[in-house]
């Protein structure tokens, strides 16, 4: 939620600029174990903890030798932030865009100059490939004027507002149950129209009726 709010604030602040939106191809399946372990060793020195983390990392494989971390595992988000911390440092201290937001492996950069963003894309593509041993998702890799808005983290975000994408609505309708209804309602409340919120409230009442 925070990343979406920050992204919209940046678009509003720089509405006459350009934004580059991208993510990493099959990130969780392509995380390089040796790179991840190296990053962890830069922050943790306790040998027992490192041995345990090595076991956690080694126990999972995506089918590619020495690659992959599980999606949804309690350690996955922590590993993701450790792994991509060097990306954050590179963007903030070398690229220095007008705005930058990363959530997981999805990120946006904002610049006044489209050609500058294209140059950033070239540099970051090489950095991500050679340093992090992963690659950018070509289909989701695009540079557009801020005023057109972007697709980011399941939302269509514009300088003046945002809305959930249709595929997210459909997923909510399919997956909503007693355990996740409050989270989904909050998501709808922040991003959606009143008619969708009424549907969610009706669905929650139906779920409670079935339980009671």
N, C-alpha and C positions, 0 to 999 in steps of 0.2 A: 504493500500500500504506500509506504514512504517513498519508494523509488518512482512510482507512478506520479505521486504528488510533486516530487522534485522535478521530474521530467516536464510536467505541465508548466511549472513555474519558470523553468528555463526557456521553454518555447514562448511563453508570454513575454518574458523579458527580452528575448532576441527574435521577435516575430518577423523581422526582415532579413534574418540570416539564413543559413542552410544547415541542415542536420544530416548526419550520417548515422544510419541505424544498421547494426550488424550483430551477428552471434557466431558461435563456433560450431562447426559441423560435428554432430554426434559427440558432444563434449564428454559426457560421462563414459562413453565407450572408448574414447581415444586418449584419456588422461595417461600420460607416460609415467609409469611407476618410479623410474629412476629420477625423473625431474621432480616429482612430488616428494620423494624421500629426501632429495637434496634440499628442497625448500624447507621441509620440516626440520632437518638437521641444523639449519641456520637459526632456528628459534628454540629448539629443545636440545638440551645437552645430557639429560638424565638417560643413562644407558638402558635402564629397565623400561622406561616409557618408549624409547625408540624401538626396542625389541618388540614390544606389544604393538606399536603402530605398524611396524614392518609386517607383522603377522596379519593385521587387519587389512592392510593393502594387498598383500600377496594372496589372501584367501579368495579374492574375486578376480575373474578374468572375463573380458567381453568376447573372448575368442581370438583376440589379437595378442600376440606374445608380449607380456610385460605391460599391458595396457588395460585401463578400465577401472572405474569405481562404481559401486551400485547406486542406482537412483533411489532415493527415499531412505537410505541408511542414515542413522543418527550422525555419522561422521561425514556424510557426503557434502553438506553445505560448508562445514568447517574446512574440509579438504579443498573445496572449490575456491574459497576465499584465500587460502594459503597459496594455492597453485596460481591464481590469477592476480595476486598482489603485485607481482612484477609488471603485469600489464598496467595496473593502476599507476604504479610509479613511473613507468615509461610515458604514459599519456600525460600525467600531471606535471612531470619535470622536464620532459623532452618535447612533446607535442604542444602542450600548454594551450588547449582550445578554450573558447569562450565558456563552454559548458561540457560537463561529462557526467554520465550516470551509468553505473554498471549494476546489474542484479543477476547473480549467477553468471552465466556466460553470455547474457544479452547486454548490449551496451549501446549508448548513443554519444556522439560528439557533435558539438555545434561550433560553427565558424562563420564569420562575415563573408568569407571568400570561398566559393565552390571549388576553385582550382586548388586552394590550400587544403581543403578536405580531401580532394583526390590525391594530393601528395601525401597527406596523413595516411590514407588508405594504403598507398604503396609501401610506406615505411612500416606500418603496423602489420601488414600482411607478411612481410619478411621477418619481423620480430617474432610474431606469433608462431610462424613456421619453424624458425631456426632456434629460438630460445625456449619456447614452450612446447614444441613438437606436436602442435595441433594445427588446424587450419580453419579459415573463415568459411562460413556457409554462403556460397555464391548466390543462391536463390534469395536469401534474406538480406543481402548486402546491397544497400541503396543509399543514394544521396538525393535529397529533395529539398525544395524551399520549405522553411518552417511553416509558412502560412497554409501549406497543403496538409499538414499534420502527418503523423507517423503511426504505424502499428507497433506497439511495444507492450510486452508483458500482458497480452490478452486484451489490450484496450486500443481503441482509436483515440489518439491524444492530439488535441489542437491547442493553439494559443488561447482560445476562448472557452474550452470545455473538453469533455472526454465521454466516451461511451464504451461499453463492453462489446466485444465482437460477437457476431452471431454464433460462432462455434462455441464460445464460452457459455452463452445462454443455453445452447443445446446440451452441453456437458452438464450444466447445473440441473437441467430438467431430468437427465438420465441418472445422475448420481446422488441427487439430494435425498438424505435420510435423516433419522433422528439425531445422529451423532454430528453431522456436518451442517445442519440447517441454520444454526446461528451464525456460522462463518459465512455461508453463502448469502444470508440475509444482509449482513453488514456490507458485503461486496456489492450487492444490488443497490443497497441504500445510498452508497457513495457514488455509484457510476450510472445508475439507470433511471428510466422513466417511471412514473407512478404506477402505470398499468402493470409493469413487470413486478414491482414491489407488492402490489395487491395479489398477484398470482402466487408469489412466494409465501405471503401470509396465509393464503388459502391452503397451500400445500402443507404448511407447517401444522395448521389446524387439522387437516386430514390425517397427517402422520400421528398426531397426538390422539385423535379419535381411535385410530387403529390400535394404539398401544393400550389405551384406557378401556 
